[in-house]
């Protein structure tokens, strides 16, 4: 079956970058190919994992966000640049979609290494399913601590190892440690009396290397004050069913290892005949055009995006940059082609307990003000007023009511009819 992309523009990927391009094309229209019918706002994923935000509120339905775009649920499996056609695998079979302009926004996948036991025993933290699974797992560890036959077993269940001290690792650890601390109020005294052990591991010499040193030092100080065991210049050597082995020789008894050490471009890119750099990113010019393929453009985490404001380095894979890339690319497609140029406004991160860090236009903020600025900026980036209102409502409810500690791992796994 063949069809033409709406408005002539076909967008591969319904993530932050791709969905914003479709939204900003407005009446010109586009066709989006995506595995899901929603866009995940990954910056709020840690709060969804901790239960501060309802998980459905950190995703935006693509049909609401991009009302002038068609949506095809499926996976692009082949590209014929000479025929300007992409083959898409859907639940109903193969579909060929022709285009005038192809926008590649396939994003990235978690970057892993051949570490023994990593795939079998560690948790990822890349998408909504990861966040929900990790929340349920942490709450189940508290229940396991109640049933533990001895103190050593109980300590093991209350030990949590996060590998990767970038934004995702630091924010996820901070939010989930808040969840565990709040939940333990309702548990037996012997469990409450058992010290929790939260471990943050990174190969770099300091945490949050992307931000100014003073803010990074403040973040480390705040985490250490809360009892977080920070292991820098350290790598994960192996994961066992109930232990993590580190390069410093320590073997930490734990049932929870979370892998948050960054991402790599989607490996599907290699199948589409696109020029890739040494890191697997699509090579493009400053107008987002792919080298050698004038009708193909790329942006976001899957592309090496040159920025005329920072000619010495390409854009980092952040939502802030993806939004500005989408704005410029959409304008280029609407007939106003100009090179991409954007100077970063700043960087933000939350640290749990209403503390955060922020650098905005060279000014540095920390503590409550840093946390407030971080939340405000994330809210600004979230599309749709209805979604913003839902998130603000969740935040407001969290100020006045105790945290929900229900563990819902059975969701998505209903019993078959007739099972007891």
Wavefront OBJ file of the C-alpha trace (Angstrom):
o trace
v 0.000 0.000 0.000
v 1.312 3.461 -0.938
v 0.365 6.886 0.361
v 1.692 10.443 0.195
v 2.895 12.276 3.278
v 0.532 15.057 4.279
v 1.840 18.401 3.057
v 4.756 16.526 1.509
v 6.649 16.280 4.814
v 7.291 12.916 6.447
v 8.653 12.922 10.017
v 10.271 9.779 11.409
v 9.939 9.867 15.187
v 7.305 11.327 17.483
v 9.667 12.369 20.249
v 10.294 15.900 21.481
v 12.068 17.148 18.343
v 9.899 15.441 15.735
v 6.575 16.281 17.363
v 7.503 19.946 17.717
v 8.409 20.156 14.023
v 4.964 18.785 13.142
v 3.278 21.162 15.590
v 5.145 24.202 14.246
v 4.398 23.372 10.596
v 0.763 24.093 11.478
v -1.587 24.107 8.466
v 1.192 23.067 6.095
v 0.786 19.615 7.596
v 2.994 16.554 7.973
v 2.817 12.813 8.524
v 4.446 11.437 11.690
v 5.661 7.848 11.945
v 5.947 6.811 15.589
v 5.751 3.659 17.692
v 3.532 5.468 20.230
v 0.676 7.914 19.858
v 2.238 10.312 22.361
v 5.302 12.452 22.942
v 7.156 11.813 26.201
v 8.491 14.889 28.014
v 11.574 13.189 29.442
v 12.570 16.114 31.684
v 9.652 15.239 33.974
v 10.315 11.492 33.981
v 11.944 11.474 37.466
v 8.834 13.065 38.974
v 6.645 10.483 37.245
v 8.855 7.753 38.699
v 8.472 9.128 42.230
v 4.701 9.580 41.921
v 4.834 13.375 42.226
v 3.304 13.528 38.753
v 0.667 11.235 37.317
v 2.527 9.308 34.543
v -0.090 10.195 31.902
v 0.580 13.878 32.538
v 4.196 13.713 31.331
v 3.117 12.500 27.901
v 1.252 14.502 25.270
v -1.037 12.767 22.717
v 0.335 13.517 19.260
v -3.126 13.941 17.745
v -3.838 16.718 20.255
v -0.422 18.334 20.000
v -0.279 18.198 16.181
v -3.880 18.497 14.927
v -2.764 19.271 11.372
v -0.577 16.178 11.090
v -1.386 12.584 10.189
v -0.106 9.877 12.514
v 1.018 6.413 11.437
v 1.758 4.008 14.294
v 4.651 1.858 13.199
v 8.383 1.577 12.619
v 10.309 2.785 9.579
v 12.248 -0.220 8.254
v 13.621 0.906 4.878
v 14.409 4.104 2.977
v 14.655 4.578 -0.773
v 16.117 8.089 -1.214
v 16.053 7.940 -5.017
v 12.282 7.302 -4.949
v 11.710 9.526 -1.902
v 9.922 6.702 -0.168
v 10.014 5.123 3.292
v 8.677 1.681 4.116
v 6.851 1.495 7.432
v 5.981 -1.663 9.332
v 2.552 -1.347 11.011
v 0.249 -3.775 12.797
v -1.718 -4.049 9.564
v 1.288 -4.757 7.335
v 3.836 -2.792 5.330
v 3.043 0.743 4.189
v 5.049 2.817 1.693
v 4.968 6.576 2.281
v 6.363 8.970 -0.318
v 7.575 12.435 0.605
v 8.874 15.745 -0.674
v 10.898 16.349 2.487
v 11.913 13.720 5.018
v 12.671 14.767 8.604
v 14.633 12.199 10.614
v 14.074 12.568 14.372
v 14.560 9.018 15.614
v 16.226 10.083 18.854
v 18.515 7.867 20.886
v 18.507 4.654 22.881
v 20.301 3.855 26.163
v 24.052 3.439 25.806
v 25.218 0.186 27.350
v 28.477 -1.728 27.686
v 29.180 -5.474 27.818
v 29.063 -5.586 31.603
v 28.259 -9.035 33.025
v 24.706 -9.162 34.343
v 23.749 -5.649 33.197
v 21.017 -6.695 30.772
v 19.696 -9.389 33.121
v 19.510 -7.512 36.413
v 19.735 -3.731 35.908
v 16.935 -1.229 35.259
v 17.029 1.379 32.510
v 15.633 4.881 32.848
v 14.780 6.085 29.350
v 11.020 5.921 28.880
v 7.744 5.930 30.795
v 7.662 2.144 31.151
v 11.111 2.297 32.784
v 9.959 4.976 35.227
v 6.817 3.095 36.261
v 8.672 -0.215 36.594
v 11.359 1.407 38.738
v 8.809 3.065 41.041
v 7.026 -0.255 41.550
v 10.334 -2.034 42.143
v 11.460 0.465 44.809
v 8.156 0.091 46.655
v 8.422 -3.698 46.451
v 11.918 -3.487 47.989
v 10.328 -1.842 51.018
v 7.885 -4.731 51.284
v 10.770 -7.184 50.872
v 12.549 -5.432 53.741
v 9.525 -6.106 55.954
v 9.706 -9.827 55.139
v 13.509 -10.021 55.422
v 14.674 -12.747 57.861
v 17.658 -10.771 59.177
v 19.265 -7.343 59.292
v 21.753 -8.052 56.464
v 18.945 -9.063 54.141
v 16.953 -5.975 55.120
v 19.941 -3.691 54.414
v 20.349 -5.288 51.000
v 16.760 -4.525 50.067
v 17.169 -0.906 51.193
v 20.311 -0.350 49.103
v 19.898 1.313 45.688
v 22.728 1.805 43.179
v 22.440 4.371 40.374
v 25.095 4.277 37.668
v 25.483 7.592 35.835
v 25.676 10.997 37.527
v 24.304 13.154 34.746
v 20.907 14.849 34.856
v 18.898 11.609 34.607
v 20.820 9.747 37.299
v 20.953 12.581 39.817
v 17.308 13.611 39.415
v 16.012 10.026 39.428
v 17.971 9.164 42.574
v 16.820 12.340 44.329
v 13.147 11.787 43.508
v 13.081 8.071 44.315
v 14.942 8.530 47.584
v 12.247 11.048 48.539
v 9.606 8.454 47.639
v 11.263 5.766 49.783
v 11.765 8.146 52.718
v 8.120 9.228 52.682
v 6.820 5.683 52.230
v 8.848 4.290 55.141
v 6.757 6.327 57.605
v 4.078 3.666 57.231
v 6.361 0.657 57.750
v 7.328 -1.267 60.913
v 9.881 0.316 63.244
v 12.606 -2.254 62.462
v 12.427 -1.306 58.773
v 12.390 2.407 59.578
v 15.447 1.934 61.794
v 17.431 0.222 59.008
v 19.606 2.798 57.204
v 18.878 3.270 53.523
v 21.963 3.200 51.309
v 21.737 5.229 48.086
v 24.832 4.966 45.894
v 25.652 7.192 42.897
v 28.399 5.856 40.616
v 30.090 7.617 37.717
v 33.306 7.235 35.764
v 33.772 11.029 35.614
v 35.715 12.834 38.364
v 32.611 14.757 39.477
v 28.821 14.576 39.210
v 26.826 16.692 36.752
v 29.878 17.584 34.631
v 27.639 19.538 32.205
v 26.959 22.353 34.677
v 29.231 25.036 36.215
v 31.561 23.587 38.888
v 30.093 25.619 41.771
v 26.594 24.306 41.090
v 27.906 20.773 40.687
v 29.691 21.035 44.016
v 26.486 22.311 45.638
v 24.551 19.360 44.182
v 27.133 16.900 45.517
v 27.062 18.574 48.914
v 23.267 18.382 49.115
v 23.199 14.718 48.123
v 25.961 13.804 50.568
v 24.135 15.679 53.336
v 21.184 13.375 52.672
v 23.435 10.340 53.025
v 23.995 9.584 49.339
v 27.207 7.619 48.802
v 28.855 9.287 45.773
v 31.493 7.183 43.975
v 33.179 9.232 41.227
v 36.035 7.990 39.016
v 34.409 4.582 39.489
v 32.773 2.190 37.040
v 30.358 -0.709 37.303
v 32.205 -3.978 36.690
v 29.385 -6.517 37.097
v 25.787 -6.878 38.210
v 24.643 -9.933 40.107
v 21.127 -10.836 41.126
v 21.678 -9.313 44.541
v 24.901 -7.318 44.228
v 26.770 -4.652 42.257
v 30.525 -4.965 41.769
v 32.437 -1.691 41.347
v 35.878 -0.925 39.958
v 37.071 0.289 43.369
v 36.832 -3.303 44.551
v 33.605 -2.886 46.512
v 30.839 -5.453 46.162
v 27.597 -3.816 47.277
v 24.732 -6.129 48.290
v 21.633 -4.745 46.538
v 18.589 -5.801 44.575
v 18.424 -2.497 42.667
v 20.860 -1.268 40.022
v 19.704 1.568 37.751
v 21.652 2.330 34.551
v 21.453 6.002 33.466
v 24.802 6.550 31.742
v 23.666 8.394 28.639
v 22.425 7.453 25.208
v 23.531 6.669 21.674
v 21.809 7.496 18.374
v 19.115 5.102 17.208
v 20.812 2.168 15.404
v 18.049 2.216 12.761
v 19.846 5.179 11.191
v 22.474 2.843 9.757
v 19.779 1.073 7.686
v 18.576 4.213 5.919
v 21.647 5.060 3.840
v 22.371 8.254 5.789
v 25.922 9.572 6.337
v 26.901 9.033 9.977
v 29.775 10.350 12.074
v 31.970 8.236 14.352
v 29.320 8.365 17.088
v 26.511 7.171 14.793
v 24.881 10.612 14.442
v 23.514 11.837 11.117
v 25.802 14.408 9.510
v 23.937 17.566 8.514
v 24.678 21.177 7.599
v 23.574 24.275 9.514
v 20.178 24.226 7.755
v 19.585 20.613 8.909
v 20.029 19.158 5.394
v 21.698 15.741 5.347
v 24.971 15.621 3.459
v 24.351 14.372 -0.090
v 20.568 14.140 0.373
v 19.011 17.608 -0.117
v 15.456 16.374 0.528
v 16.340 14.750 3.848
v 16.749 16.685 7.094
v 17.597 15.571 10.614
v 17.571 17.014 14.135
v 17.529 16.091 17.799
v 19.497 13.386 19.574
v 20.070 11.340 16.402
v 21.899 14.140 14.527
v 25.177 15.994 14.786
v 23.646 19.472 14.710
v 26.085 22.314 13.938
v 25.287 25.530 15.773
v 26.630 28.798 14.347
v 26.576 30.290 17.844
v 29.005 27.568 19.024
v 31.010 26.631 15.908
v 33.562 24.708 17.949
v 31.024 22.105 19.128
v 27.671 20.628 17.999
v 24.484 20.900 20.053
v 24.186 18.675 23.139
v 21.208 16.283 23.307
v 18.879 18.385 25.503
v 15.217 19.331 25.164
v 16.189 23.016 25.241
v 18.244 22.642 22.073
v 15.782 20.247 20.411
v 13.003 22.834 20.780
v 15.084 25.576 19.124
v 16.179 23.187 16.381
v 12.540 22.311 15.675
v 11.588 25.981 15.436
v 14.321 26.744 12.927
v 13.745 23.592 10.883
v 9.991 24.231 10.649
v 10.651 27.780 9.449
v 13.080 26.431 6.862
v 10.443 23.998 5.589
v 7.890 26.825 5.400
v 10.130 28.696 2.968
v 12.360 30.806 5.212
v 15.671 28.888 5.088
v 18.336 30.209 7.431
v 21.229 28.574 9.288
v 20.553 27.373 12.811
v 21.962 29.600 15.519
v 21.121 29.395 19.199
v 22.973 30.358 22.337
v 21.991 28.289 25.361
v 19.927 30.111 27.989
v 21.188 27.997 30.848
v 20.919 24.637 32.588
v 18.648 23.371 35.354
v 18.219 20.301 37.555
v 16.166 19.284 40.578
v 17.670 17.607 43.642
v 14.513 16.531 45.472
v 13.199 18.008 48.750
v 12.371 21.279 46.968
v 15.995 21.962 46.138
v 17.553 22.476 42.768
v 20.246 24.185 40.743
v 19.891 26.553 37.809
v 22.110 28.689 35.622
v 20.134 31.252 33.622
v 21.833 33.843 31.404
v 25.016 33.474 33.438
v 23.258 33.869 36.794
v 23.481 30.922 39.175
v 20.691 29.856 41.530
v 20.479 27.032 44.024
v 18.260 25.711 46.780
v 14.545 26.503 46.686
v 14.940 29.201 44.024
v 16.898 26.835 41.783
v 14.177 24.207 42.234
v 11.425 26.735 41.421
v 13.226 27.958 38.283
v 13.743 24.370 37.126
v 10.075 23.527 37.493
v 9.002 26.755 35.819
v 11.242 26.130 32.823
v 10.060 22.543 32.428
v 6.474 23.745 32.553
v 7.238 26.306 29.836
v 8.614 23.588 27.540
v 5.631 21.280 28.037
v 3.173 21.745 25.140
v -0.604 22.232 25.508
v -2.243 24.351 28.173
v -4.311 21.372 29.318
v -1.127 19.387 30.058
v 0.455 22.331 31.875
v -2.660 22.657 34.026
v -2.645 18.948 34.888
v 1.003 19.139 35.955
v 0.436 22.265 38.069
v -2.516 20.507 39.711
v -0.325 17.499 40.547
v 2.338 19.758 42.030
v -0.271 21.641 44.087
v -1.840 18.435 45.423
v 1.640 17.187 46.393
v 2.104 20.277 48.583
v -0.918 19.482 50.748
v -1.310 15.705 50.704
v 0.990 12.814 51.548
v 2.646 10.876 48.755
v 0.769 7.955 47.183
v 2.715 4.752 47.901
v 0.529 2.236 46.047
v 2.591 -0.300 44.097
v 0.883 -1.088 40.780
v 3.081 -3.605 39.014
v 0.023 -5.635 38.050
v -1.111 -2.925 35.629
v -0.738 -4.114 32.072
v -0.660 -7.732 33.219
v -4.310 -8.677 33.824
v -5.267 -12.202 34.730
v -6.754 -14.294 31.981
v -10.453 -14.947 32.264
v -10.956 -18.077 34.341
v -7.658 -17.742 36.248
v -7.922 -17.756 40.021
l 1 2 3 4 5 6 7 8 9 10 11 12 13 14 15 16 17 18 19 20 21 22 23 24 25 26 27 28 29 30 31 32 33 34 35 36 37 38 39 40 41 42 43 44 45 46 47 48 49 50 51 52 53 54 55 56 57 58 59 60 61 62 63 64 65 66 67 68 69 70 71 72 73 74 75 76 77 78 79 80 81 82 83 84 85 86 87 88 89 90 91 92 93 94 95 96 97 98 99 100 101 102 103 104 105 106 107 108 109 110 111 112 113 114 115 116 117 118 119 120 121 122 123 124 125 126 127 128 129 130 131 132 133 134 135 136 137 138 139 140 141 142 143 144 145 146 147 148 149 150 151 152 153 154 155 156 157 158 159 160 161 162 163 164 165 166 167 168 169 170 171 172 173 174 175 176 177 178 179 180 181 182 183 184 185 186 187 188 189 190 191 192 193 194 195 196 197 198 199 200 201 202 203 204 205 206 207 208 209 210 211 212 213 214 215 216 217 218 219 220 221 222 223 224 225 226 227 228 229 230 231 232 233 234 235 236 237 238 239 240 241 242 243 244 245 246 247 248 249 250 251 252 253 254 255 256 257 258 259 260 261 262 263 264 265 266 267 268 269 270 271 272 273 274 275 276 277 278 279 280 281 282 283 284 285 286 287 288 289 290 291 292 293 294 295 296 297 298 299 300 301 302 303 304 305 306 307 308 309 310 311 312 313 314 315 316 317 318 319 320 321 322 323 324 325 326 327 328 329 330 331 332 333 334 335 336 337 338 339 340 341 342 343 344 345 346 347 348 349 350 351 352 353 354 355 356 357 358 359 360 361 362 363 364 365 366 367 368 369 370 371 372 373 374 375 376 377 378 379 380 381 382 383 384 385 386 387 388 389 390 391 392 393 394 395 396 397 398 399 400 401 402 403 404 405 406 407 408 409 410 411 412 413 414 415 416 417 418 419 420
